Amino acid sequence: MTGVLLWITVVLVGVVALLVAVRLRSRATASPDLRAASRALELVGSAVPPLRHGLDRESAAVALPPLRRLLATDGVALLGPDGEVLGADGPAGRHAAEITGAATEAAASGRRSVVRLALCGSTDCTAARALLQPLVVAGRPAGVLAVLAGSSVGPHLVTATDECARFVSGQLELAGADSARADLARAEARALRAQISPHFVYNSLATIAAFVRSDPDRARDLLLDFADYTRYSFRSAGDFTTLADELGNIDRYLALERARFGDRLQVRLRISPEVLGVVMPFLAVQPLVENAVRHGLADRPDGGTVTIEAADVGADCVISVEDDGIGMDPATVGVHDAGETHVGLGNVDDRLRAVFGEDYGLVVETAPGAGTKVVLRVPKFAPGVRVD
């Protein structure tokens, strides 16, 4: 019996050893391919950030070195649709000036072409041909990727150049989409400024005037709050702000409204200090507070309470604005509804989604007589989102 067990053990050890040897051999065989793939992905990743800002001299200077290493040629160049040389890299980069006319034709036709280069006699340059691959974005010429190669332009280089140009075109198209979203966000921010209620302005000035004789010190403080509120709301610098600055302006708004409503308006704040520096679209929270006061409390004889919370939740900052006012029918609530009830909410929802993606928008919880709660999430860190 012991001999049988020993025999079985020897067989199992042999099988395991064979499997390990096969796996190690497979891993050793595949490792050069894996290393090459990893290197290619690393080079592609290096070219992404500059191209996401569009095609110009600055982005070309940063993107071309990794693209040349990826294509393994003596030189590469990026040219505009009009043939302007935006940048070149490698010993053969000096030839870019020779191909401006051919690049213009390639961009206009949308067809790949090969151009003969003049021999420069330099010992570090073997380029004799330029492979010109048009860059197309949204059906329009965006430029040309030029690969400066030897006398033989093989099918592998053509395929690699085609895929590289497709990648560059894709990044430029994303850059255009980012720019369009940024333009939309700026336009919507301007529209939101225009929606600042003239009734609020009139009521604030009337409240301040009422305090001029009875309490001139408070009238002066309220006038300063009003000036700072309007300065922030109508500022022209930057599309983004910090939560701290947004809350600062909300505090000025609430000071003016408390002067008007007195004890009818109560405010509760629960703000985590960790999220005060979070960057968000300008005027993202303030309209939520204004709606809570205007539509949640203003029509209640006994007033009510507005609660503002900002919590640190993993990778996000979660902000909520809640009132215990009259509430609304959930079936009729939609942040994109037109009309006075949702002034500014659709605008904020659109801008959040445009900047951070479809996962970030407003969530409205309400019921008749149960108040209204609006919740938004903002990532604590997002590429390209910063205060200028």
Secondary structure, DSSP 8 states (H G I E B T S, - for coil): -HHHHHHHHHHHHHHHHHHHHHHHHHHHHHHHHHHHHHHHHHHHHHHHHHHTT-SSHHHHHHHHHHHHHHHT-SEEEEE-TT--EEEEESGGGGGGGGGHHHHHHHHHHT--EEEE------TT----EEEEEEEEETTEEEEEEEEEE-S---HHHHHHHHHHHHHHHHHHHHHHHHHHHHHHHHHHHHHHHHTS-HHHHHHHHHHHHHHHHH-HHHHHHHHHHHHHHHHHHT--S-SEEEHHHHHHHHHHHHHHHHHHHGGGEEEEEEE-GGGTT-EEETTSSHHHHHHIIIIIITT-TT-EEEEEEEEEETTEEEEEEEE-S----GGG--TT--SGGGTTHHHHHHHHHHHH-TT---EEEE-TTS-EEEEEEEESS-TT----
